[in-house]
Amino acid sequence: MTPLERTLAQSLTEVVIRLDLSDDDAITPAATMQVIEPVAVLLQDLSEQDRQALADLINQFSQQETDPEWHLTAWEAPETLGLLA
């Protein structure tokens, strides 16, 4: 995995975590889905091998999270993004 790919994967993970854990008054669940759904659709264009590699990388990031809520949300991110189809 190149530094670029790693940075993009970590950035995507951060966005998913922040959207998922944001206060519903700050961003509604519907608005969150409007952001995540198009990303998930784009990720479906990746090969199964690339989707699995991205899911594995996101899971590595989740292991680095010390906050339990952030850890769980990061761990769930591959499913949220449709990588584990």
Contacts in CASP RR format, 6 or more apart in sequence:
PFRMAT RR
TARGET T0000
AUTHOR 0000-0000-0000
METHOD contacts of the structure
MODEL  1
MTPLERTLAQSLTEVVIRLDLSDDDAITPAATMQVIEPVAVLLQDLSEQD
RQALADLINQFSQQETDPEWHLTAWEAPETLGLLA
1 9 0 8 1.000
1 53 0 8 1.000
1 57 0 8 1.000
5 57 0 8 1.000
6 57 0 8 1.000
9 54 0 8 1.000
9 57 0 8 1.000
9 58 0 8 1.000
9 61 0 8 1.000
10 57 0 8 1.000
10 61 0 8 1.000
12 39 0 8 1.000
12 58 0 8 1.000
12 77 0 8 1.000
12 81 0 8 1.000
13 58 0 8 1.000
13 61 0 8 1.000
13 62 0 8 1.000
13 74 0 8 1.000
13 77 0 8 1.000
15 35 0 8 1.000
16 36 0 8 1.000
16 73 0 8 1.000
16 74 0 8 1.000
16 77 0 8 1.000
16 80 0 8 1.000
16 81 0 8 1.000
17 70 0 8 1.000
17 73 0 8 1.000
17 74 0 8 1.000
17 77 0 8 1.000
19 27 0 8 1.000
19 32 0 8 1.000
19 35 0 8 1.000
19 36 0 8 1.000
20 32 0 8 1.000
20 73 0 8 1.000
20 76 0 8 1.000
20 80 0 8 1.000
21 69 0 8 1.000
21 70 0 8 1.000
21 73 0 8 1.000
22 32 0 8 1.000
36 80 0 8 1.000
36 81 0 8 1.000
39 81 0 8 1.000
40 80 0 8 1.000
40 81 0 8 1.000
40 82 0 8 1.000
43 51 0 8 1.000
43 54 0 8 1.000
43 81 0 8 1.000
43 82 0 8 1.000
43 83 0 8 1.000
44 51 0 8 1.000
44 82 0 8 1.000
44 85 0 8 1.000
46 54 0 8 1.000
51 82 0 8 1.000
51 83 0 8 1.000
51 84 0 8 1.000
51 85 0 8 1.000
52 83 0 8 1.000
54 78 0 8 1.000
54 83 0 8 1.000
55 78 0 8 1.000
55 83 0 8 1.000
55 84 0 8 1.000
58 74 0 8 1.000
58 77 0 8 1.000
58 78 0 8 1.000
58 81 0 8 1.000
58 83 0 8 1.000
59 74 0 8 1.000
59 75 0 8 1.000
59 78 0 8 1.000
61 74 0 8 1.000
62 71 0 8 1.000
62 72 0 8 1.000
62 74 0 8 1.000
62 75 0 8 1.000
62 77 0 8 1.000
63 71 0 8 1.000
65 71 0 8 1.000
65 74 0 8 1.000
78 84 0 8 1.000
END
